[in-house]
Amino acid sequence: MGPTGLLSLRRYGASPGSHSHDHFQILLGLSGALDLEVAGRGVRVAPGGGCVIAPGDRHDFESSHGSVCLVLDSTHPDWAHCASPRRATTPPADALPLAHYLAGALHQGRPLAQAHGPALLLEAWLGSPYPDAPLRSPTRRRAIDWPALQQWAAQQWHRELTVADLAAQVHLSSSQFAARCRDDQGMGAMAWLRGQRLAQARLLRSSGMAVAEVARRTGYRSPSALTAALRRHSNP
């Protein structure tokens, strides 16, 4: 996955079961209707519709007659601003013609679509705020250095971290940190932490390291627990 994400065209049919991801997943309907249950709420992605699924949100899907969607898998933090319940199922008008263009370009194998499409789609979504829900409210809150917190957490996998541990590292209460994590990252604090642990495990596995050693370094109880986590969070 690149710095802004990976685009693909996907056909959906019967549900493979409930699962979640450690990244944002953005779906834009091209044909047919896709019915989803995302974190307990029902969503229908029809042609011209869409959905932003936040990291850690468990979801199931089914299309009784088949559907095709443009799908973006992305770790870009700005997608958190599009993942609130009010805007997560309403693509801006600017995003829809772009989605159709990108779908055609992917089908024809045009390399620039994959190289620049994810960033353009994010720009289109962020550039069309809803009048009653501004994307970025003015704030005087001290920013959390998320990359620094990520690096700190990566050194702590030998112990079981809690929300209080994360909050103390950035000098916030547990409730303040949980709220900031939801605002900044679009997910709960423990979902963010699980995503970081899994991302580190994937990185080590991709380097050729044995499953048992990866599990030991990233704090999983056993190699089988790591394998199960990787399988649970695989792409649909």
C-alpha positions as CSV (number, residue, x, y, z in Angstrom):
1,M,0.0,0.0,0.0
2,G,1.4,3.4,-1.0
3,P,1.5,6.5,1.2
4,T,-2.0,7.6,0.2
5,G,-3.5,4.2,-0.4
6,L,-4.3,1.5,-2.9
7,L,-7.1,1.6,-5.4
8,S,-8.9,-1.5,-6.8
9,L,-12.1,-2.5,-8.5
10,R,-14.0,-5.2,-6.6
11,R,-17.0,-7.4,-7.3
12,Y,-19.1,-8.3,-4.3
13,G,-21.6,-11.2,-3.8
14,A,-22.3,-13.4,-0.7
15,S,-20.8,-12.3,2.6
16,P,-17.6,-14.0,3.7
17,G,-18.3,-13.1,7.4
18,S,-17.6,-10.2,9.7
19,H,-14.1,-8.7,9.7
20,S,-12.2,-5.4,10.3
21,H,-9.1,-3.7,9.0
22,D,-6.2,-1.7,10.5
23,H,-6.7,0.9,7.8
24,F,-9.5,3.1,6.3
25,Q,-11.5,1.5,3.6
26,I,-13.5,3.7,1.2
27,L,-16.1,2.2,-1.1
28,L,-17.8,4.0,-4.0
29,G,-20.7,2.2,-5.8
30,L,-20.4,1.7,-9.5
31,S,-23.1,-0.9,-10.2
32,G,-25.5,-3.0,-8.2
33,A,-26.3,-2.5,-4.5
34,L,-24.0,-3.6,-1.7
35,D,-25.6,-3.9,1.8
36,L,-23.2,-3.6,4.8
37,E,-23.4,-3.6,8.5
38,V,-20.7,-1.3,9.8
39,A,-20.1,-1.2,13.6
40,G,-23.7,-2.1,14.1
41,R,-25.3,0.3,11.7
42,G,-26.8,-0.6,8.3
43,V,-25.4,1.0,5.1
44,R,-26.3,0.5,1.5
45,V,-23.8,1.4,-1.2
46,A,-25.7,1.9,-4.5
47,P,-24.4,3.5,-7.7
48,G,-23.3,7.0,-6.8
49,G,-23.2,6.2,-3.1
50,G,-20.3,5.4,-0.9
51,C,-19.0,4.5,2.5
52,V,-15.9,5.3,4.7
53,I,-15.1,2.4,7.1
54,A,-12.8,3.4,9.9
55,P,-10.0,1.2,11.1
56,G,-11.2,-1.3,13.7
57,D,-14.9,-1.1,12.7
58,R,-16.2,-4.6,12.2
59,H,-18.3,-5.0,9.1
60,D,-20.1,-7.5,7.1
61,F,-21.4,-7.2,3.5
62,E,-23.6,-8.9,1.0
63,S,-24.9,-8.2,-2.5
64,S,-27.7,-10.5,-3.5
65,H,-27.5,-9.6,-7.2
66,G,-23.8,-8.7,-7.3
67,S,-22.2,-5.2,-7.2
68,V,-19.0,-3.5,-8.3
69,C,-17.3,-0.8,-6.2
70,L,-14.2,1.3,-6.5
71,V,-12.3,0.6,-3.3
72,L,-9.6,2.6,-1.7
73,D,-7.6,1.0,1.2
74,S,-5.7,3.8,2.9
75,T,-3.8,4.6,6.1
76,H,-3.8,8.4,5.5
77,P,-4.9,10.0,8.8
78,D,-7.0,12.7,7.0
79,W,-9.6,10.1,6.2
80,A,-10.6,10.3,9.9
81,H,-12.3,13.6,9.1
82,C,-14.6,11.8,6.7
83,A,-15.4,8.8,8.9
84,S,-18.0,10.5,11.2
85,P,-21.5,8.9,11.0
86,R,-22.9,12.0,9.4
87,R,-20.5,12.1,6.4
88,A,-19.2,8.5,6.2
89,T,-22.1,7.4,3.9
90,T,-22.5,10.5,1.7
91,P,-19.8,11.0,-0.9
92,P,-19.3,14.6,-2.0
93,A,-20.5,15.4,-5.5
94,D,-16.9,16.1,-6.6
95,A,-15.9,12.5,-5.7
96,L,-18.4,10.7,-7.9
97,P,-17.2,11.7,-11.5
98,L,-13.7,11.2,-10.3
99,A,-14.6,7.7,-9.0
100,H,-16.0,6.8,-12.4
101,Y,-12.9,8.1,-14.2
102,L,-10.6,6.2,-11.9
103,A,-12.6,3.0,-12.3
104,G,-12.2,3.2,-16.1
105,A,-8.5,4.1,-15.9
106,L,-7.9,1.1,-13.6
107,H,-9.7,-1.2,-15.9
108,Q,-7.6,0.0,-18.8
109,G,-4.4,-0.3,-16.8
110,R,-3.4,3.4,-16.8
111,P,-0.6,3.7,-14.2
112,L,-1.3,7.4,-13.3
113,A,-4.7,6.4,-11.9
114,Q,-3.1,4.2,-9.2
115,A,-0.2,6.6,-8.6
116,H,-2.4,9.7,-8.1
117,G,-5.9,8.5,-7.7
118,P,-5.9,7.9,-3.9
119,A,-4.6,11.5,-3.2
120,L,-7.1,13.0,-5.7
121,L,-10.0,11.1,-4.1
122,L,-9.0,12.3,-0.7
123,E,-8.7,15.9,-1.9
124,A,-12.1,15.7,-3.5
125,W,-13.7,14.4,-0.3
126,L,-12.0,16.9,2.0
127,G,-12.6,19.8,-0.4
128,S,-16.4,19.5,-0.2
129,P,-17.4,20.1,3.4
130,Y,-21.0,19.8,4.4
131,P,-22.6,23.1,5.6
132,D,-23.8,21.7,8.9
133,A,-20.6,19.7,9.7
134,P,-17.3,21.5,9.0
135,L,-14.4,19.2,8.5
136,R,-12.0,21.0,10.7
137,S,-13.1,23.2,13.6
138,P,-10.8,25.8,14.9
139,T,-9.0,24.5,17.9
140,R,-6.4,25.5,20.5
141,R,-5.8,22.0,21.7
142,R,-2.2,21.0,21.8
143,A,-1.5,18.5,19.0
144,I,-0.6,14.9,19.8
145,D,2.6,13.8,18.1
146,W,1.2,10.6,16.7
147,P,4.4,9.4,15.0
148,A,6.3,9.8,18.3
149,L,3.6,8.0,20.2
150,Q,3.7,5.2,17.6
151,Q,7.5,4.9,18.0
152,W,7.1,4.8,21.7
153,A,4.4,2.1,21.6
154,A,6.6,0.0,19.2
155,Q,9.2,-0.3,22.1
156,Q,6.5,-1.5,24.6
157,W,5.2,-4.6,22.9
158,H,6.8,-6.7,25.7
159,R,4.0,-5.5,28.0
160,E,0.3,-5.1,27.8
161,L,-0.4,-1.4,27.1
162,T,-3.6,0.3,28.3
163,V,-5.3,3.5,27.3
164,A,-4.0,5.1,30.6
165,D,-0.4,4.2,29.5
166,L,-0.9,6.0,26.1
167,A,-2.7,9.0,27.8
168,A,0.1,9.4,30.3
169,Q,2.7,9.5,27.5
170,V,1.0,12.6,26.0
171,H,0.0,14.1,29.3
172,L,-3.7,13.7,29.0
173,S,-6.4,11.9,31.0
174,S,-7.6,8.5,29.7
175,S,-11.0,10.1,28.7
176,Q,-9.3,13.0,27.0
177,F,-6.9,10.7,25.1
178,A,-9.8,8.4,24.0
179,A,-11.7,11.4,22.6
180,R,-8.6,12.8,20.8
181,C,-7.9,9.4,19.3
182,R,-11.4,9.2,17.9
183,D,-11.2,12.8,16.6
184,D,-7.7,12.6,15.1
185,Q,-7.4,9.0,14.0
186,G,-11.1,8.1,13.5
187,M,-11.0,5.1,15.8
188,G,-10.9,4.1,19.5
189,A,-7.6,4.2,21.4
190,M,-7.4,0.4,21.7
191,A,-8.3,-0.1,18.1
192,W,-5.4,2.3,17.2
193,L,-3.0,0.4,19.4
194,R,-4.1,-3.0,18.0
195,G,-3.6,-1.5,14.5
196,Q,0.0,-0.4,15.4
197,R,0.9,-3.8,16.8
198,L,-0.5,-5.6,13.8
199,A,1.2,-3.2,11.3
200,Q,4.5,-3.9,13.1
201,A,3.9,-7.6,12.9
202,R,3.1,-7.4,9.2
203,L,6.3,-5.4,8.6
204,L,8.5,-8.0,10.3
205,R,6.7,-10.9,8.5
206,S,7.3,-9.2,5.2
207,S,11.0,-9.1,6.0
208,G,11.0,-12.9,6.2
209,M,11.1,-13.2,10.0
210,A,9.7,-16.4,11.4
211,V,6.1,-16.2,12.8
212,A,7.3,-17.3,16.3
213,E,9.9,-14.6,16.5
214,V,7.5,-11.9,15.2
215,A,4.9,-13.0,17.8
216,R,7.5,-12.7,20.5
217,R,8.7,-9.3,19.4
218,T,5.2,-7.8,19.0
219,G,3.7,-9.2,22.2
220,Y,1.2,-11.8,20.8
221,R,0.5,-14.7,23.2
222,S,1.6,-17.3,20.6
223,P,2.4,-17.7,16.9
224,S,-1.1,-19.0,16.4
225,A,-2.6,-15.9,18.0
226,L,-0.6,-13.7,15.5
227,T,-1.6,-15.9,12.6
228,A,-5.3,-15.6,13.6
229,A,-5.0,-11.8,13.9
230,L,-3.4,-11.5,10.5
231,R,-6.1,-13.6,9.0
232,R,-8.9,-11.7,10.7
233,H,-7.7,-8.4,9.4
234,S,-7.0,-9.5,5.8
235,N,-8.8,-7.6,3.0
236,P,-12.2,-9.0,1.8
